[in-house]
Amino acid sequence: MKIDALKKMSIAELKKELNSLLREQFNLRIQKATMQLKKFHLMKNVRLNIARVKTILSEKERKTKTDEK
């Protein structure tokens, strides 16, 4: 997922996207454990997307806290 698209999302949408990515990561880990996963690069992509979402989410939350003061 592109960073530009993530920056346009609201905090609620980012949390929903994070939850979706965490579920996808869990499903990929299960597939890996049962030897069904053929495309191992998907695990890396999901992990990077989770990091991107968490970074943007923390930036937005920090910004809203400073705006409230």
mmCIF file of the N, C-alpha and C atoms, coordinates in Angstrom:
data_MODEL
# 
_entry.id   MODEL 
# 
loop_
_atom_site.group_PDB 
_atom_site.id 
_atom_site.type_symbol 
_atom_site.label_atom_id 
_atom_site.label_alt_id 
_atom_site.label_comp_id 
_atom_site.label_asym_id 
_atom_site.label_entity_id 
_atom_site.label_seq_id 
_atom_site.pdbx_PDB_ins_code 
_atom_site.Cartn_x 
_atom_site.Cartn_y 
_atom_site.Cartn_z 
_atom_site.occupancy 
_atom_site.B_iso_or_equiv 
_atom_site.pdbx_formal_charge 
_atom_site.auth_seq_id 
_atom_site.auth_comp_id 
_atom_site.auth_asym_id 
_atom_site.auth_atom_id 
_atom_site.pdbx_PDB_model_num 
ATOM 1   N N  . MET A 1 1  ? 0.846   -1.167  0.000  1.00 0.00 ? 1  MET A N  1 
ATOM 2   C CA . MET A 1 1  ? 0.000   0.000   0.000  1.00 0.00 ? 1  MET A CA 1 
ATOM 3   C C  . MET A 1 1  ? 0.897   1.238   0.000  1.00 0.00 ? 1  MET A C  1 
ATOM 4   N N  . LYS A 1 2  ? 0.506   2.235   -0.741 1.00 0.00 ? 2  LYS A N  1 
ATOM 5   C CA . LYS A 1 2  ? 1.285   3.452   -0.869 1.00 0.00 ? 2  LYS A CA 1 
ATOM 6   C C  . LYS A 1 2  ? 1.101   4.349   0.356  1.00 0.00 ? 2  LYS A C  1 
ATOM 7   N N  . ILE A 1 3  ? 2.150   5.044   0.709  1.00 0.00 ? 3  ILE A N  1 
ATOM 8   C CA . ILE A 1 3  ? 2.122   5.928   1.865  1.00 0.00 ? 3  ILE A CA 1 
ATOM 9   C C  . ILE A 1 3  ? 1.164   7.090   1.631  1.00 0.00 ? 3  ILE A C  1 
ATOM 10  N N  . ASP A 1 4  ? 1.098   7.585   0.398  1.00 0.00 ? 4  ASP A N  1 
ATOM 11  C CA . ASP A 1 4  ? 0.188   8.694   0.090  1.00 0.00 ? 4  ASP A CA 1 
ATOM 12  C C  . ASP A 1 4  ? -1.262  8.315   0.377  1.00 0.00 ? 4  ASP A C  1 
ATOM 13  N N  . ALA A 1 5  ? -1.623  7.096   0.020  1.00 0.00 ? 5  ALA A N  1 
ATOM 14  C CA . ALA A 1 5  ? -2.995  6.635   0.270  1.00 0.00 ? 5  ALA A CA 1 
ATOM 15  C C  . ALA A 1 5  ? -3.253  6.511   1.767  1.00 0.00 ? 5  ALA A C  1 
ATOM 16  N N  . LEU A 1 6  ? -2.235  6.077   2.510  1.00 0.00 ? 6  LEU A N  1 
ATOM 17  C CA . LEU A 1 6  ? -2.405  5.935   3.957  1.00 0.00 ? 6  LEU A CA 1 
ATOM 18  C C  . LEU A 1 6  ? -2.549  7.287   4.641  1.00 0.00 ? 6  LEU A C  1 
ATOM 19  N N  . LYS A 1 7  ? -1.818  8.273   4.172  1.00 0.00 ? 7  LYS A N  1 
ATOM 20  C CA . LYS A 1 7  ? -1.878  9.599   4.792  1.00 0.00 ? 7  LYS A CA 1 
ATOM 21  C C  . LYS A 1 7  ? -3.241  10.260  4.591  1.00 0.00 ? 7  LYS A C  1 
ATOM 22  N N  . LYS A 1 8  ? -3.962  9.865   3.565  1.00 0.00 ? 8  LYS A N  1 
ATOM 23  C CA . LYS A 1 8  ? -5.283  10.435  3.299  1.00 0.00 ? 8  LYS A CA 1 
ATOM 24  C C  . LYS A 1 8  ? -6.368  9.794   4.157  1.00 0.00 ? 8  LYS A C  1 
ATOM 25  N N  . MET A 1 9  ? -6.072  8.649   4.763  1.00 0.00 ? 9  MET A N  1 
ATOM 26  C CA . MET A 1 9  ? -7.063  7.938   5.565  1.00 0.00 ? 9  MET A CA 1 
ATOM 27  C C  . MET A 1 9  ? -7.214  8.578   6.943  1.00 0.00 ? 9  MET A C  1 
ATOM 28  N N  . SER A 1 10 ? -8.380  8.384   7.530  1.00 0.00 ? 10 SER A N  1 
ATOM 29  C CA . SER A 1 10 ? -8.616  8.871   8.889  1.00 0.00 ? 10 SER A CA 1 
ATOM 30  C C  . SER A 1 10 ? -8.036  7.856   9.881  1.00 0.00 ? 10 SER A C  1 
ATOM 31  N N  . ILE A 1 11 ? -8.042  8.237   11.139 1.00 0.00 ? 11 ILE A N  1 
ATOM 32  C CA . ILE A 1 11 ? -7.500  7.354   12.181 1.00 0.00 ? 11 ILE A CA 1 
ATOM 33  C C  . ILE A 1 11 ? -8.326  6.068   12.263 1.00 0.00 ? 11 ILE A C  1 
ATOM 34  N N  . ALA A 1 12 ? -9.633  6.190   12.170 1.00 0.00 ? 12 ALA A N  1 
ATOM 35  C CA . ALA A 1 12 ? -10.502 5.007   12.237 1.00 0.00 ? 12 ALA A CA 1 
ATOM 36  C C  . ALA A 1 12 ? -10.233 4.066   11.060 1.00 0.00 ? 12 ALA A C  1 
ATOM 37  N N  . GLU A 1 13 ? -10.060 4.637   9.874  1.00 0.00 ? 13 GLU A N  1 
ATOM 38  C CA . GLU A 1 13 ? -9.776  3.815   8.697  1.00 0.00 ? 13 GLU A CA 1 
ATOM 39  C C  . GLU A 1 13 ? -8.416  3.131   8.828  1.00 0.00 ? 13 GLU A C  1 
ATOM 40  N N  . LEU A 1 14 ? -7.436  3.834   9.404  1.00 0.00 ? 14 LEU A N  1 
ATOM 41  C CA . LEU A 1 14 ? -6.118  3.241   9.593  1.00 0.00 ? 14 LEU A CA 1 
ATOM 42  C C  . LEU A 1 14 ? -6.169  2.080   10.577 1.00 0.00 ? 14 LEU A C  1 
ATOM 43  N N  . LYS A 1 15 ? -6.950  2.249   11.636 1.00 0.00 ? 15 LYS A N  1 
ATOM 44  C CA . LYS A 1 15 ? -7.088  1.154   12.613 1.00 0.00 ? 15 LYS A CA 1 
ATOM 45  C C  . LYS A 1 15 ? -7.760  -0.059  11.979 1.00 0.00 ? 15 LYS A C  1 
ATOM 46  N N  . LYS A 1 16 ? -8.740  0.192   11.134 1.00 0.00 ? 16 LYS A N  1 
ATOM 47  C CA . LYS A 1 16 ? -9.428  -0.899  10.428 1.00 0.00 ? 16 LYS A CA 1 
ATOM 48  C C  . LYS A 1 16 ? -8.458  -1.603  9.480  1.00 0.00 ? 16 LYS A C  1 
ATOM 49  N N  . GLU A 1 17 ? -7.642  -0.822  8.766  1.00 0.00 ? 17 GLU A N  1 
ATOM 50  C CA . GLU A 1 17 ? -6.644  -1.387  7.850  1.00 0.00 ? 17 GLU A CA 1 
ATOM 51  C C  . GLU A 1 17 ? -5.599  -2.189  8.616  1.00 0.00 ? 17 GLU A C  1 
ATOM 52  N N  . LEU A 1 18 ? -5.188  -1.687  9.778  1.00 0.00 ? 18 LEU A N  1 
ATOM 53  C CA . LEU A 1 18 ? -4.209  -2.399  10.604 1.00 0.00 ? 18 LEU A CA 1 
ATOM 54  C C  . LEU A 1 18 ? -4.772  -3.737  11.064 1.00 0.00 ? 18 LEU A C  1 
ATOM 55  N N  . ASN A 1 19 ? -6.017  -3.731  11.492 1.00 0.00 ? 19 ASN A N  1 
ATOM 56  C CA . ASN A 1 19 ? -6.656  -4.974  11.921 1.00 0.00 ? 19 ASN A CA 1 
ATOM 57  C C  . ASN A 1 19 ? -6.718  -5.978  10.769 1.00 0.00 ? 19 ASN A C  1 
ATOM 58  N N  . SER A 1 20 ? -7.035  -5.501  9.584  1.00 0.00 ? 20 SER A N  1 
ATOM 59  C CA . SER A 1 20 ? -7.095  -6.356  8.408  1.00 0.00 ? 20 SER A CA 1 
ATOM 60  C C  . SER A 1 20 ? -5.722  -6.950  8.083  1.00 0.00 ? 20 SER A C  1 
ATOM 61  N N  . LEU A 1 21 ? -4.690  -6.124  8.165  1.00 0.00 ? 21 LEU A N  1 
ATOM 62  C CA . LEU A 1 21 ? -3.334  -6.607  7.870  1.00 0.00 ? 21 LEU A CA 1 
ATOM 63  C C  . LEU A 1 21 ? -2.856  -7.612  8.909  1.00 0.00 ? 21 LEU A C  1 
ATOM 64  N N  . LEU A 1 22 ? -3.221  -7.392  10.169 1.00 0.00 ? 22 LEU A N  1 
ATOM 65  C CA . LEU A 1 22 ? -2.829  -8.348  11.213 1.00 0.00 ? 22 LEU A CA 1 
ATOM 66  C C  . LEU A 1 22 ? -3.518  -9.699  11.012 1.00 0.00 ? 22 LEU A C  1 
ATOM 67  N N  . ARG A 1 23 ? -4.765  -9.666  10.571 1.00 0.00 ? 23 ARG A N  1 
ATOM 68  C CA . ARG A 1 23 ? -5.458  -10.926 10.266 1.00 0.00 ? 23 ARG A CA 1 
ATOM 69  C C  . ARG A 1 23 ? -4.804  -11.647 9.092  1.00 0.00 ? 23 ARG A C  1 
ATOM 70  N N  . GLU A 1 24 ? -4.434  -10.853 8.083  1.00 0.00 ? 24 GLU A N  1 
ATOM 71  C CA . GLU A 1 24 ? -3.772  -11.437 6.923  1.00 0.00 ? 24 GLU A CA 1 
ATOM 72  C C  . GLU A 1 24 ? -2.429  -12.051 7.324  1.00 0.00 ? 24 GLU A C  1 
ATOM 73  N N  . GLN A 1 25 ? -1.699  -11.365 8.191  1.00 0.00 ? 25 GLN A N  1 
ATOM 74  C CA . GLN A 1 25 ? -0.424  -11.892 8.660  1.00 0.00 ? 25 GLN A CA 1 
ATOM 75  C C  . GLN A 1 25 ? -0.628  -13.208 9.419  1.00 0.00 ? 25 GLN A C  1 
ATOM 76  N N  . PHE A 1 26 ? -1.656  -13.254 10.249 1.00 0.00 ? 26 PHE A N  1 
ATOM 77  C CA . PHE A 1 26 ? -1.959  -14.477 10.982 1.00 0.00 ? 26 PHE A CA 1 
ATOM 78  C C  . PHE A 1 26 ? -2.273  -15.620 10.022 1.00 0.00 ? 26 PHE A C  1 
ATOM 79  N N  . ASN A 1 27 ? -3.093  -15.341 9.016  1.00 0.00 ? 27 ASN A N  1 
ATOM 80  C CA . ASN A 1 27 ? -3.449  -16.375 8.043  1.00 0.00 ? 27 ASN A CA 1 
ATOM 81  C C  . ASN A 1 27 ? -2.223  -16.872 7.284  1.00 0.00 ? 27 ASN A C  1 
ATOM 82  N N  . LEU A 1 28 ? -1.319  -15.969 6.948  1.00 0.00 ? 28 LEU A N  1 
ATOM 83  C CA . LEU A 1 28 ? -0.091  -16.377 6.249  1.00 0.00 ? 28 LEU A CA 1 
ATOM 84  C C  . LEU A 1 28 ? 0.799   -17.237 7.154  1.00 0.00 ? 28 LEU A C  1 
ATOM 85  N N  . ARG A 1 29 ? 0.844   -16.894 8.436  1.00 0.00 ? 29 ARG A N  1 
ATOM 86  C CA . ARG A 1 29 ? 1.644   -17.709 9.361  1.00 0.00 ? 29 ARG A CA 1 
ATOM 87  C C  . ARG A 1 29 ? 1.066   -19.117 9.493  1.00 0.00 ? 29 ARG A C  1 
ATOM 88  N N  . ILE A 1 30 ? -0.253  -19.213 9.505  1.00 0.00 ? 30 ILE A N  1 
ATOM 89  C CA . ILE A 1 30 ? -0.902  -20.528 9.580  1.00 0.00 ? 30 ILE A CA 1 
ATOM 90  C C  . ILE A 1 30 ? -0.591  -21.327 8.316  1.00 0.00 ? 30 ILE A C  1 
ATOM 91  N N  . GLN A 1 31 ? -0.663  -20.670 7.167  1.00 0.00 ? 31 GLN A N  1 
ATOM 92  C CA . GLN A 1 31 ? -0.350  -21.357 5.911  1.00 0.00 ? 31 GLN A CA 1 
ATOM 93  C C  . GLN A 1 31 ? 1.104   -21.820 5.896  1.00 0.00 ? 31 GLN A C  1 
ATOM 94  N N  . LYS A 1 32 ? 1.995   -21.011 6.428  1.00 0.00 ? 32 LYS A N  1 
ATOM 95  C CA . LYS A 1 32 ? 3.407   -21.388 6.471  1.00 0.00 ? 32 LYS A CA 1 
ATOM 96  C C  . LYS A 1 32 ? 3.606   -22.599 7.378  1.00 0.00 ? 32 LYS A C  1 
ATOM 97  N N  . ALA A 1 33 ? 2.934   -22.602 8.515  1.00 0.00 ? 33 ALA A N  1 
ATOM 98  C CA . ALA A 1 33 ? 3.084   -23.695 9.468  1.00 0.00 ? 33 ALA A CA 1 
ATOM 99  C C  . ALA A 1 33 ? 2.540   -25.008 8.922  1.00 0.00 ? 33 ALA A C  1 
ATOM 100 N N  . THR A 1 34 ? 1.517   -24.920 8.082  1.00 0.00 ? 34 THR A N  1 
ATOM 101 C CA . THR A 1 34 ? 0.926   -26.142 7.523  1.00 0.00 ? 34 THR A CA 1 
ATOM 102 C C  . THR A 1 34 ? 1.495   -26.467 6.141  1.00 0.00 ? 34 THR A C  1 
ATOM 103 N N  . MET A 1 35 ? 2.584   -25.775 5.777  1.00 0.00 ? 35 MET A N  1 
ATOM 104 C CA . MET A 1 35 ? 3.294   -26.014 4.517  1.00 0.00 ? 35 MET A CA 1 
ATOM 105 C C  . MET A 1 35 ? 2.429   -25.753 3.279  1.00 0.00 ? 35 MET A C  1 
ATOM 106 N N  . GLN A 1 36 ? 1.491   -24.829 3.389  1.00 0.00 ? 36 GLN A N  1 
ATOM 107 C CA . GLN A 1 36 ? 0.641   -24.484 2.257  1.00 0.00 ? 36 GLN A CA 1 
ATOM 108 C C  . GLN A 1 36 ? 1.054   -23.188 1.581  1.00 0.00 ? 36 GLN A C  1 
ATOM 109 N N  . LEU A 1 37 ? 1.932   -22.431 2.215  1.00 0.00 ? 37 LEU A N  1 
ATOM 110 C CA . LEU A 1 37 ? 2.333   -21.133 1.681  1.00 0.00 ? 37 LEU A CA 1 
ATOM 111 C C  . LEU A 1 37 ? 3.380   -21.321 0.595  1.00 0.00 ? 37 LEU A C  1 
ATOM 112 N N  . LYS A 1 38 ? 3.087   -20.815 -0.581 1.00 0.00 ? 38 LYS A N  1 
ATOM 113 C CA . LYS A 1 38 ? 4.003   -20.929 -1.714 1.00 0.00 ? 38 LYS A CA 1 
ATOM 114 C C  . LYS A 1 38 ? 4.734   -19.622 -1.989 1.00 0.00 ? 38 LYS A C  1 
ATOM 115 N N  . LYS A 1 39 ? 4.099   -18.509 -1.650 1.00 0.00 ? 39 LYS A N  1 
ATOM 116 C CA . LYS A 1 39 ? 4.671   -17.192 -1.942 1.00 0.00 ? 39 LYS A CA 1 
ATOM 117 C C  . LYS A 1 39 ? 5.119   -16.544 -0.630 1.00 0.00 ? 39 LYS A C  1 
ATOM 118 N N  . PHE A 1 40 ? 6.347   -16.819 -0.232 1.00 0.00 ? 40 PHE A N  1 
ATOM 119 C CA . PHE A 1 40 ? 6.854   -16.347 1.043  1.00 0.00 ? 40 PHE A CA 1 
ATOM 120 C C  . PHE A 1 40 ? 7.062   -14.833 1.068  1.00 0.00 ? 40 PHE A C  1 
ATOM 121 N N  . HIS A 1 41 ? 7.178   -14.224 -0.089 1.00 0.00 ? 41 HIS A N  1 
ATOM 122 C CA . HIS A 1 41 ? 7.363   -12.779 -0.137 1.00 0.00 ? 41 HIS A CA 1 
ATOM 123 C C  . HIS A 1 41 ? 6.137   -12.029 0.380  1.00 0.00 ? 41 HIS A C  1 
ATOM 124 N N  . LEU A 1 42 ? 4.990   -12.676 0.399  1.00 0.00 ? 42 LEU A N  1 
ATOM 125 C CA . LEU A 1 42 ? 3.783   -12.030 0.902  1.00 0.00 ? 42 LEU A CA 1 
ATOM 126 C C  . LEU A 1 42 ? 3.901   -11.698 2.382  1.00 0.00 ? 42 LEU A C  1 
ATOM 127 N N  . MET A 1 43 ? 4.606   -12.548 3.124  1.00 0.00 ? 43 MET A N  1 
ATOM 128 C CA . MET A 1 43 ? 4.788   -12.296 4.554  1.00 0.00 ? 43 MET A CA 1 
ATOM 129 C C  . MET A 1 43 ? 5.582   -11.008 4.770  1.00 0.00 ? 43 MET A C  1 
ATOM 130 N N  . LYS A 1 44 ? 6.614   -10.808 3.978  1.00 0.00 ? 44 LYS A N  1 
ATOM 131 C CA . LYS A 1 44 ? 7.420   -9.598  4.095  1.00 0.00 ? 44 LYS A CA 1 
ATOM 132 C C  . LYS A 1 44 ? 6.606   -8.369  3.715  1.00 0.00 ? 44 LYS A C  1 
ATOM 133 N N  . ASN A 1 45 ? 5.829   -8.477  2.642  1.00 0.00 ? 45 ASN A N  1 
ATOM 134 C CA . ASN A 1 45 ? 5.004   -7.350  2.200  1.00 0.00 ? 45 ASN A CA 1 
ATOM 135 C C  . ASN A 1 45 ? 3.989   -6.940  3.263  1.00 0.00 ? 45 ASN A C  1 
ATOM 136 N N  . VAL A 1 46 ? 3.361   -7.928  3.881  1.00 0.00 ? 46 VAL A N  1 
ATOM 137 C CA . VAL A 1 46 ? 2.360   -7.640  4.912  1.00 0.00 ? 46 VAL A CA 1 
ATOM 138 C C  . VAL A 1 46 ? 3.042   -6.996  6.121  1.00 0.00 ? 46 VAL A C  1 
ATOM 139 N N  . ARG A 1 47 ? 4.198   -7.518  6.496  1.00 0.00 ? 47 ARG A N  1 
ATOM 140 C CA . ARG A 1 47 ? 4.924   -6.971  7.638  1.00 0.00 ? 47 ARG A CA 1 
ATOM 141 C C  . ARG A 1 47 ? 5.320   -5.507  7.398  1.00 0.00 ? 47 ARG A C  1 
ATOM 142 N N  . LEU A 1 48 ? 5.769   -5.199  6.187  1.00 0.00 ? 48 LEU A N  1 
ATOM 143 C CA . LEU A 1 48 ? 6.127   -3.824  5.848  1.00 0.00 ? 48 LEU A CA 1 
ATOM 144 C C  . LEU A 1 48 ? 4.897   -2.917  5.835  1.00 0.00 ? 48 LEU A C  1 
ATOM 145 N N  . ASN A 1 49 ? 3.784   -3.420  5.329  1.00 0.00 ? 49 ASN A N  1 
ATOM 146 C CA . ASN A 1 49 ? 2.553   -2.629  5.314  1.00 0.00 ? 49 ASN A CA 1 
ATOM 147 C C  . ASN A 1 49 ? 2.051   -2.353  6.732  1.00 0.00 ? 49 ASN A C  1 
ATOM 148 N N  . ILE A 1 50 ? 2.207   -3.332  7.630  1.00 0.00 ? 50 ILE A N  1 
ATOM 149 C CA . ILE A 1 50 ? 1.824   -3.128  9.026  1.00 0.00 ? 50 ILE A CA 1 
ATOM 150 C C  . ILE A 1 50 ? 2.668   -2.006  9.627  1.00 0.00 ? 50 ILE A C  1 
ATOM 151 N N  . ALA A 1 51 ? 3.954   -2.026  9.353  1.00 0.00 ? 51 ALA A N  1 
ATOM 152 C CA . ALA A 1 51 ? 4.847   -0.985  9.873  1.00 0.00 ? 51 ALA A CA 1 
ATOM 153 C C  . ALA A 1 51 ? 4.463   0.381   9.313  1.00 0.00 ? 51 ALA A C  1 
ATOM 154 N N  . ARG A 1 52 ? 4.126   0.436   8.043  1.00 0.00 ? 52 ARG A N  1 
ATOM 155 C CA . ARG A 1 52 ? 3.719   1.704   7.434  1.00 0.00 ? 52 ARG A CA 1 
ATOM 156 C C  . ARG A 1 52 ? 2.462   2.259   8.098  1.00 0.00 ? 52 ARG A C  1 
ATOM 157 N N  . VAL A 1 53 ? 1.481   1.386   8.280  1.00 0.00 ? 53 VAL A N  1 
ATOM 158 C CA . VAL A 1 53 ? 0.215   1.815   8.875  1.00 0.00 ? 53 VAL A CA 1 
ATOM 159 C C  . VAL A 1 53 ? 0.445   2.283   10.311 1.00 0.00 ? 53 VAL A C  1 
ATOM 160 N N  . LYS A 1 54 ? 1.239   1.543   11.072 1.00 0.00 ? 54 LYS A N  1 
ATOM 161 C CA . LYS A 1 54 ? 1.504   1.934   12.454 1.00 0.00 ? 54 LYS A CA 1 
ATOM 162 C C  . LYS A 1 54 ? 2.224   3.273   12.524 1.00 0.00 ? 54 LYS A C  1 
ATOM 163 N N  . THR A 1 55 ? 3.144   3.503   11.609 1.00 0.00 ? 55 THR A N  1 
ATOM 164 C CA . THR A 1 55 ? 3.873   4.767   11.595 1.00 0.00 ? 55 THR A CA 1 
ATOM 165 C C  . THR A 1 55 ? 2.943   5.939   11.308 1.00 0.00 ? 55 THR A C  1 
ATOM 166 N N  . ILE A 1 56 ? 2.133   5.820   10.271 1.00 0.00 ? 56 ILE A N  1 
ATOM 167 C CA . ILE A 1 56 ? 1.203   6.893   9.911  1.00 0.00 ? 56 ILE A CA 1 
ATOM 168 C C  . ILE A 1 56 ? 0.180   7.102   11.029 1.00 0.00 ? 56 ILE A C  1 
ATOM 169 N N  . LEU A 1 57 ? -0.280  6.004   11.624 1.00 0.00 ? 57 LEU A N  1 
ATOM 170 C CA . LEU A 1 57 ? -1.265  6.090   12.707 1.00 0.00 ? 57 LEU A CA 1 
ATOM 171 C C  . LEU A 1 57 ? -0.688  6.836   13.907 1.00 0.00 ? 57 LEU A C  1 
ATOM 172 N N  . SER A 1 58 ? 0.532   6.524   14.278 1.00 0.00 ? 58 SER A N  1 
ATOM 173 C CA . SER A 1 58 ? 1.136   7.209   15.423 1.00 0.00 ? 58 SER A CA 1 
ATOM 174 C C  . SER A 1 58 ? 1.388   8.682   15.114 1.00 0.00 ? 58 SER A C  1 
ATOM 175 N N  . GLU A 1 59 ? 1.759   8.990   13.878 1.00 0.00 ? 59 GLU A N  1 
ATOM 176 C CA . GLU A 1 59 ? 1.949   10.389  13.494 1.00 0.00 ? 59 GLU A CA 1 
ATOM 177 C C  . GLU A 1 59 ? 0.642   11.166  13.600 1.00 0.00 ? 59 GLU A C  1 
ATOM 178 N N  . LYS A 1 60 ? -0.432  10.568  13.119 1.00 0.00 ? 60 LYS A N  1 
ATOM 179 C CA . LYS A 1 60 ? -1.731  11.257  13.156 1.00 0.00 ? 60 LYS A CA 1 
ATOM 180 C C  . LYS A 1 60 ? -2.225  11.413  14.593 1.00 0.00 ? 60 LYS A C  1 
ATOM 181 N N  . GLU A 1 61 ? -2.039  10.375  15.412 1.00 0.00 ? 61 GLU A N  1 
ATOM 182 C CA . GLU A 1 61 ? -2.486  10.463  16.803 1.00 0.00 ? 61 GLU A CA 1 
ATOM 183 C C  . GLU A 1 61 ? -1.676  11.509  17.564 1.00 0.00 ? 61 GLU A C  1 
ATOM 184 N N  . ARG A 1 62 ? -0.376  11.562  17.304 1.00 0.00 ? 62 ARG A N  1 
ATOM 185 C CA . ARG A 1 62 ? 0.471   12.551  17.952 1.00 0.00 ? 62 ARG A CA 1 
ATOM 186 C C  . ARG A 1 62 ? 0.056   13.961  17.532 1.00 0.00 ? 62 ARG A C  1 
ATOM 187 N N  . LYS A 1 63 ? -0.281  14.111  16.253 1.00 0.00 ? 63 LYS A N  1 
ATOM 188 C CA . LYS A 1 63 ? -0.687  15.421  15.742 1.00 0.00 ? 63 LYS A CA 1 
ATOM 189 C C  . LYS A 1 63 ? -2.005  15.867  16.374 1.00 0.00 ? 63 LYS A C  1 
ATOM 190 N N  . THR A 1 64 ? -2.946  14.944  16.521 1.00 0.00 ? 64 THR A N  1 
ATOM 191 C CA . THR A 1 64 ? -4.231  15.316  17.110 1.00 0.00 ? 64 THR A CA 1 
ATOM 192 C C  . THR A 1 64 ? -4.065  15.680  18.585 1.00 0.00 ? 64 THR A C  1 
ATOM 193 N N  . LYS A 1 65 ? -3.149  15.029  19.278 1.00 0.00 ? 65 LYS A N  1 
ATOM 194 C CA . LYS A 1 65 ? -2.920  15.363  20.681 1.00 0.00 ? 65 LYS A CA 1 
ATOM 195 C C  . LYS A 1 65 ? -2.305  16.750  20.822 1.00 0.00 ? 65 LYS A C  1 
ATOM 196 N N  . THR A 1 66 ? -1.395  17.095  19.940 1.00 0.00 ? 66 THR A N  1 
ATOM 197 C CA . THR A 1 66 ? -0.784  18.424  20.025 1.00 0.00 ? 66 THR A CA 1 
ATOM 198 C C  . THR A 1 66 ? -1.746  19.510  19.561 1.00 0.00 ? 66 THR A C  1 
ATOM 199 N N  . ASP A 1 67 ? -2.659  19.179  18.659 1.00 0.00 ? 67 ASP A N  1 
ATOM 200 C CA . ASP A 1 67 ? -3.651  20.156  18.202 1.00 0.00 ? 67 ASP A CA 1 
ATOM 201 C C  . ASP A 1 67 ? -4.682  20.464  19.300 1.00 0.00 ? 67 ASP A C  1 
ATOM 202 N N  . GLU A 1 68 ? -4.931  19.478  20.171 1.00 0.00 ? 68 GLU A N  1 
ATOM 203 C CA . GLU A 1 68 ? -5.918  19.670  21.239 1.00 0.00 ? 68 GLU A CA 1 
ATOM 204 C C  . GLU A 1 68 ? -5.401  20.606  22.314 1.00 0.00 ? 68 GLU A C  1 
ATOM 205 N N  . LYS A 1 69 ? -4.100  20.714  22.480 1.00 0.00 ? 69 LYS A N  1 
ATOM 206 C CA . LYS A 1 69 ? -3.531  21.542  23.549 1.00 0.00 ? 69 LYS A CA 1 
ATOM 207 C C  . LYS A 1 69 ? -3.578  22.995  23.238 1.00 0.00 ? 69 LYS A C  1 
# 
